[in-house]
């Protein structure tokens, strides 16, 4: 089976021709109702991906905070100070 993609414009870059496809799908073969259904399905897929990405971002931010807390505690321990000493010092700076 041979499929065709409709190219409407091209650009010349570094002496090579790069063809830009007109759209992701060849839409003229689809009715308006089918196009609406396809677009709604694509939106739902993208929203699901966004939801997954937001959850991953939240997890990574929590992981980063934990690493920063660990580094801070290591620095406090290495300095020989206590947490209350560091907190008192920070209050003086404000």
C-alpha positions in Angstrom: 0.0 0.0 0.0 1.4 3.4 -1.0 0.4 6.5 1.0 0.7 10.0 -0.2 1.4 13.1 1.8 0.4 16.5 0.4 3.2 19.0 0.4 2.2 22.7 -0.1 5.4 24.5 0.5 9.1 23.9 0.7 12.1 25.7 2.1 15.7 25.7 1.0 18.2 25.3 3.8 21.9 24.4 3.3 21.2 23.8 -0.4 18.8 21.0 0.4 15.1 21.1 -0.2 13.1 20.4 2.9 9.4 19.7 2.3 6.9 20.8 4.9 3.7 18.7 5.1 0.4 20.6 4.9 -1.1 18.9 8.0 -0.8 15.9 10.2 -3.6 14.1 8.6 -5.0 14.1 5.1 -8.3 15.6 6.2 -10.3 15.9 2.9 -11.1 12.2 3.0 -12.8 12.7 6.4 -16.2 14.1 7.1 -16.6 17.1 9.5 -18.1 14.8 12.1 -15.1 12.4 11.8 -12.7 15.3 12.0 -14.4 16.6 15.2 -14.3 13.1 16.7 -10.6 12.7 15.8 -9.7 16.1 17.2 -11.6 15.5 20.5 -9.8 12.1 20.9 -6.4 13.8 20.3 -7.2 16.5 22.8 -8.1 13.8 25.4 -4.8 12.0 24.7 -2.9 15.2 25.1 -4.7 16.1 28.3 -3.8 12.7 29.7 -0.2 13.2 28.7 -0.2 16.6 30.4 -1.7 15.1 33.6 1.1 12.4 33.6 3.8 15.1 33.0 2.5 17.2 35.8 2.6 14.2 38.2 6.2 13.5 37.1 7.1 17.2 37.6 5.7 17.2 41.1 7.6 14.0 41.9 10.9 15.4 40.6 10.4 18.7 42.5 9.8 16.7 45.7 13.0 14.7 45.0 15.0 17.9 44.4 13.7 19.4 47.7 14.7 16.2 49.6 18.2 16.4 48.0 18.5 20.0 49.0 17.4 19.2 52.6 20.0 16.4 52.8 22.8 18.7 51.4 21.8 21.4 53.9 21.9 18.9 56.9 25.3 17.6 55.7 26.6 21.2 55.6 25.2 21.9 59.1 26.7 18.7 60.5 30.1 19.5 58.8 30.1 23.0 60.3 29.7 21.7 63.9 26.7 23.9 64.4 23.2 22.7 65.5 20.0 23.4 63.6 18.9 25.9 66.3 22.3 27.7 65.9 21.7 28.1 62.2 18.1 29.2 62.7 19.2 31.8 65.3 21.8 33.1 62.8 19.2 33.4 60.1 16.9 35.3 62.4 19.7 37.8 63.0 20.2 38.3 59.3 16.5 39.3 58.8 
